[in-house]
């Protein structure tokens, strides 16, 4: 366990720093009296059991985990509107404190399951007492509707191990289509929603 604690320590530090920096984007927009594309940010380090299981399935040697397993550190950014995803992506691409090494667009190239999200694999330097350690982190950017569907599907996938009963599979597909329609409808009335939110915020002050 001590070795795992030492190995995972930079990842724990990385997700805390990334959360602060990504929340900082939201704060910058607010300070400049602009609507932020960032709604909220969550992060986690993959549990040891999950790391071991994935390493075994993908034949990743333990001494290559840092180079070959990109999602030990996972950060998720939620936004209100689908168009916000590209705005956030552009913000990330332009930063100098992290490097985008790969992008996976599951928003336009929707998975067969119905899953939608935008993934970025980042190289992120962590300063430790032993020097700089560069880790890989997975950043997922998605709307609230995408996140709701993905959270439910993840729970069901864990229960059924991907082998869904036909009725569950059908309903998941229907729900994915409904979530996509919700995103489209919200985008159509985006300006109205943003004006209403500004009005509500002023009334609360």
N, C-alpha and C positions, 0 to 999 in steps of 0.2 A: 504493500500500500504506500510506503514511503516513496518508492520509486515513481509510482503513479502520481503522487502529490507533487513531486518535483517536476515531472513531465508536464502535468496539466497546469501548473502555476502560471506560465506565460499566457496560456489560453484564457484563464480566469482574468488576468490583468487586461488582456486584449479586449474582452467583451465589455468590461467596465469602461475602458477608454473609448471604445467605439460607440457605446450607448451615449456617453457624454457628448461626443463629437456630433453624432447624428441628431441628438436632441438640441444641440447648439444651432443646427440649421433652422429648426423650428423657431428658436428664440430670435435668431437674426431676422427672420421674416417678420416676426411680431414687433420687434424694436423698430423696424422700418415701416411699420403699419401696412404690411402686406399679408395676404392670406398664405399660410404655410402649406406646402405640399405634404409635410410630415404631420401625421395625426398622432401617432405614438410609436415607441420603439421597445422591443423586447429582445432578450438575448439569453443564451444558455450555452454551457459546455456539455458536450455529449457524455452521458454516463459511461463509466469504465466498461460495464457489461456490454453496452451497445458498441463501443469501440472494438472490443475483443471479437464480438460476433461479426461485425462488418469486416474486420481484418481477416478473419478466417474464411468468410464467404468469398472475398476478393483476393485472397492469397497475398495480402500485404504483410511483409515481414515487420516485426515490431520496431526494428531499427530504421524502418522507412516510413513510419507513420507520419512524421512531420512533413515529409515530402509528398506523400501519396494520398493521404486522407485529408480532403479539403474542408470537411464540415465538422471537425472536432469543435471548433468555435462557430456558433451560429447566431446571426443577428437578423432580426426581422423588423422591417419598417412598414407600417400601415399608413395608407393615405385614403382620402375620401373618394377621389375620382381617378379613373383609369389614366387620364392625361397626366396626372401628377407623377406617375411612375417614371416617365421619360425625363421629367424635370429633375427628379431625385437622381436618376442615373447620370444625368449630365453633371450634376453637382459632384457626384462621386468621381466621375472620370477626370474632372478638373482639379482634384485635390492632389497635393504633393506629399501628404503624410500616409498615403496608402496607394497601392498599385493594383489596377484591375488586370487580372491575367486571363480571365475567361468570362463570357456572358452567355446565358442560356435564356432565350425568350420563350416562355411558356404562356405568354399572353396572346401572341398572335399564332404561335404553333402550340395549340392546346393539346395536352396529353390525352390519350384515348380514354382515360378514366374521367376526364372532365376537369382535371387540375389546371389551374391558371395561376401564374406568378412569374416574376422576373428575377432571375438569379444572377448574382455576380460573385465570382471567386476572387478574393482579395489577398494580396501579399501585404502583411502588416508587421512593421518592426516593433518589438517590445524591448524596452530597456530594462535590464536586470542587473544584479550585482556582478554577474559574470560576463556582462557585455550585452550587445544587441542580439536578440533572437528573432528571426523572421518566421512568422507562422502564417499558415493559410486559414482564411475564415470565409464562410459562406454568408453572403448577404442576400436575403429574400425581400423583395419589394412587392407589395400587393395591396389591393383595395380591401376595405372592411368586408365586402361581400365575398371576395376571393378567400379571405382569411377564415370567415365563418364556415364556408364549405370545406376548406382544407382541414380545419380542425376537426370537424365531424368525420370526414373521410379517414383521417389518420386514426381516430379512435376505432372506427369500424374495421379498418385494415388490420389493426393490432388484434382485434377480436377474431376475425375470420382468416388472418394470414393471407389476405389478397384473394381468397377463394369465396367471393360473395355469393349468397343465394341469388337466383335470378331476379326475385322481387326487389331485393335490396339494391342490386346492380341497376335495375331500371329506375328506381326512385333516386339513386345517387345521380344518374345521368339527367333526370328531370330537374333535380335541384341545381346541378351545375348550369343547365340552360337558364334556369330562373335567376341564378346569381349573375350570369352574364347579361341577361336582359335588364336586371336591376341596375347594373353598372352603366349600361347604355342609356337607360331612362334618366338616371341621376345626372349623367353628363349633358343630356339635352337641356336640363333646367339648372345647370351649374351656376349661372349668373344669379338666378333668383335665390338659390340656396345660399350663396355667398353673401348676398345683400341681407338676407334674413339673419344670418349668423352675425354679421357686423352690427345689425340693429339690436339683436339680442344681447351682444357683448356690451354695447353702450348702455343699455338699460340696467345691466347688472352692476355697473360701476357706481 
